[in-house]
Amino acid sequence: MASSTTVDEIIDLLKEVKPGIADQDVRPDHSVVEDLGLDSLDLLQLGRRINRHFGAEFDLDTWNAGADEHHRSVASIAAVVAAAGHA
């Protein structure tokens, strides 16, 4: 399970990628696509930032494959990072 620090760090990275959401209250259950409006380019940038920030290998394709289950939530990104042992 991801720590709240990891979730907060991912939210910060999301706000760097998508400055328009900087003033929004982003929660772990928010979908980065449906609720926050990230497009495919934003997701690629986010993936790169996660890899650099956490030293984790965040595989966007694998994460996207589970979208029906996790709805592309902020928490699902944090869970992938935590599962990689970087949180």
N, C-alpha and C positions, 0 to 999 in steps of 0.2 A: 504494500500500500504506500502511496506517495505521501510524503510529509507536506505540511502546510507551507513550509519554506519552498519546497519544489514547486508547488502550485503557484505561489506568489512570484517566484522567479519566471515561470512560464508566462504568467499574466504580464509581467514586465516585458518579456520578449515579444509577446503579442502586440503590446502597445508600441513597441519600437517598429515592428513591421507594419502596423496599421495605426498611424498616429491619430486618425479620426476617432478612435475609441478611447483615447487617453483619458477623457473625462468620464467615461462610463464605469459603472460598478460591474466589473467582470467577475462572474462566479464560476466555480468549478463545473457546474452543470450546464453552463452555456455551451452551445455548439459554436465552434469557431467559424463554421460556414453559414449556418442558418441564422444564428443570433448575432454574430459579430461581423459577418460579411466578408470574410477572407475569401479571395479567389485562388485559383491554382498557382499563380505566381507568388502570391502572399504565402501560401503554404510551403512552397519551395524555399522561400527566404526564411520562413520560420524554422523549417527543418535544418537548414544550414546553421542558423543561430543556436539552435538546441545542441547540435553536434559540437560546435565550438565552445559553448558555455559550459556544458556538462561533460564534454569529452565522451559523449554517448553516441552510439550509432542509431539515430532515429530514422528508421526506414519508412518513409512516407507511403510507399505502395502497400506495405504490410499493414500499416495503421489504417489506411483507407479501405483495405479489404474487410476490416471489421466494422465498418461504418454503420451497418444495419444494427449491430449490437450496441455500440457505444455512442452513436449519433455524433461522432467527431467532437466530443466534449473536451473542455480544457482538462478535466480530470483524467480522461483517457490518455492524453498526451503525457501527463505526469505519471500515470501508471506504467507506461512504456519506459520512461526514463528510470523510474524506480526499479522496474524489473531488470533493467540492464545493470543495476547495481551502482547507479550514479546519483542516488538521492538519499 
